[in-house]
Amino acid sequence: MSRLLYIQASPRGESSVSITAADAFAEAYREANPQDEIDTLDVFTEDLPAFDGAALDAKYAILGGGSPTADQQAGWSRVEAVIERFKSADKYLFAVPMWNFSIPYRLKQYFDVIVQPGYTFSYDPETGYDGLVTGRPACVVYASGGDYSSEQMRPVDMQKPYMELMLTFIGFKDISSVIAAPTLMGGPDTAGECIKQAVEHARAAAADF
Ligand SMILES: Cc1cc2nc3c(=O)[nH]c(=O)nc-3n(C[C@H](O)[C@H](O)[C@H](O)COP(=O)(O)O)c2cc1C
């Protein structure tokens, strides 16, 4: 039995295009793999630890080989629990809206919590950085109001390149994508068509995931 971690990064629930297409993926995946578990994590409703001064004090105390205080240790244990849930999955599905050319802040917070040396990546002065989350596939469903596929628009897209950078940094090599765009700029007919195509594409991507 495998565990698929399904990370939702839109607060728009059923109105969300990225969640609609990612739900189609999850449904097709469940049909093809009824024995597998799907663990859904909504970064907007999940009680993610704040990555503030106390968390950073704990991080640097641990990184420096010192002993964190009891309060720092308690804060760090919450960070470790989020990392553990992430790392214990076998496969990953993300639903990611574009917000201000990048990803929503709660997903950025999630990355700030889980991307930690010794947990999801390592550093060696001789060989550099190495990702520690290896041998697992990820599918990312993107939604954006505009269309960033043209040569002119691609340079301002910080959504897909950022997701791919972070996932590659922590070890992913097998990253597929489903793109729903433009969900706003082309008007309702274009949006309807792009959602339909994204749902079909997502179902197909789930078949051999
Ligand atoms: C706060 C916010 C910022 C947005 N910024 C952009 C943007 O920079 N570029 C863009 O094309 N669309 C932008 N949009 C539109 C969304 O990308 C679009 O509505 C998309 O469908 C959202 O994904 P969702 O339907 O899964 O929530 C923004 C929407 C919100 C709410």
The ligand as a Tripos MOL2 file, in Angstrom:
@<TRIPOS>MOLECULE
LIG
   31    33     1     0     0
SMALL
NO_CHARGES

@<TRIPOS>ATOM
      1 C1         -4.3370   36.9750   -4.3250 C.3       1 LIG1
      2 C2         -4.4130   36.5720   -5.7670 C.ar      1 LIG1
      3 C3         -3.3880   36.9050   -6.6250 C.ar      1 LIG1
      4 C4         -3.4410   36.5200   -7.9650 C.ar      1 LIG1
      5 N1         -2.3790   36.8050   -8.7730 N.ar      1 LIG1
      6 C5         -2.3850   36.3840  -10.0610 C.ar      1 LIG1
      7 C6         -1.2720   36.6050  -10.9030 C.ar      1 LIG1
      8 O1         -0.2460   37.1710  -10.5230 O.2       1 LIG1
      9 N2         -1.3310   36.1730  -12.1860 N.ar      1 LIG1
     10 C7         -2.4220   35.5100  -12.6730 C.ar      1 LIG1
     11 O2         -2.3990   35.1170  -13.8320 O.2       1 LIG1
     12 N3         -3.4960   35.2710  -11.8820 N.ar      1 LIG1
     13 C8         -3.5080   35.6730  -10.5960 C.ar      1 LIG1
     14 N4         -4.5860   35.4300   -9.7840 N.ar      1 LIG1
     15 C9         -5.7130   34.6570  -10.3420 C.3       1 LIG1
     16 C10        -5.6040   33.1720   -9.9680 C.3       1 LIG1
     17 O3         -4.3420   32.6500  -10.3580 O.3       1 LIG1
     18 C11        -6.7040   32.3710  -10.6330 C.3       1 LIG1
     19 O4         -7.9560   32.8310  -10.1480 O.3       1 LIG1
     20 C12        -6.5490   30.8850  -10.3800 C.3       1 LIG1
     21 O5         -7.6290   30.2180  -10.9920 O.3       1 LIG1
     22 C13        -6.5140   30.6050   -8.8890 C.3       1 LIG1
     23 O6         -6.4210   29.2060   -8.6460 O.3       1 LIG1
     24 P1         -7.6150   28.4680   -7.8900 P.3       1 LIG1
     25 O7         -8.8150   28.6350   -8.7880 O.co2     1 LIG1
     26 O8         -7.1720   27.0580   -7.7690 O.co2     1 LIG1
     27 O9         -7.8030   29.1410   -6.5590 O.co2     1 LIG1
     28 C14        -4.5590   35.8060   -8.4570 C.ar      1 LIG1
     29 C15        -5.6130   35.4890   -7.5710 C.ar      1 LIG1
     30 C16        -5.5300   35.8710   -6.2480 C.ar      1 LIG1
     31 C17        -6.6660   35.4880   -5.3230 C.3       1 LIG1
@<TRIPOS>BOND
     1     1     2 1
     2     2     3 ar
     3     2    30 ar
     4     3     4 ar
     5     4     5 ar
     6     4    28 ar
     7     5     6 ar
     8     6     7 ar
     9     6    13 1
    10     7     8 2
    11     7     9 ar
    12     9    10 ar
    13    10    11 2
    14    10    12 ar
    15    12    13 ar
    16    13    14 ar
    17    14    15 1
    18    14    28 ar
    19    15    16 1
    20    16    17 1
    21    16    18 1
    22    18    19 1
    23    18    20 1
    24    20    21 1
    25    20    22 1
    26    22    23 1
    27    23    24 1
    28    24    25 2
    29    24    26 1
    30    24    27 1
    31    28    29 ar
    32    29    30 ar
    33    30    31 1
@<TRIPOS>SUBSTRUCTURE
     1 LIG1         1 GROUP 0 **** ****
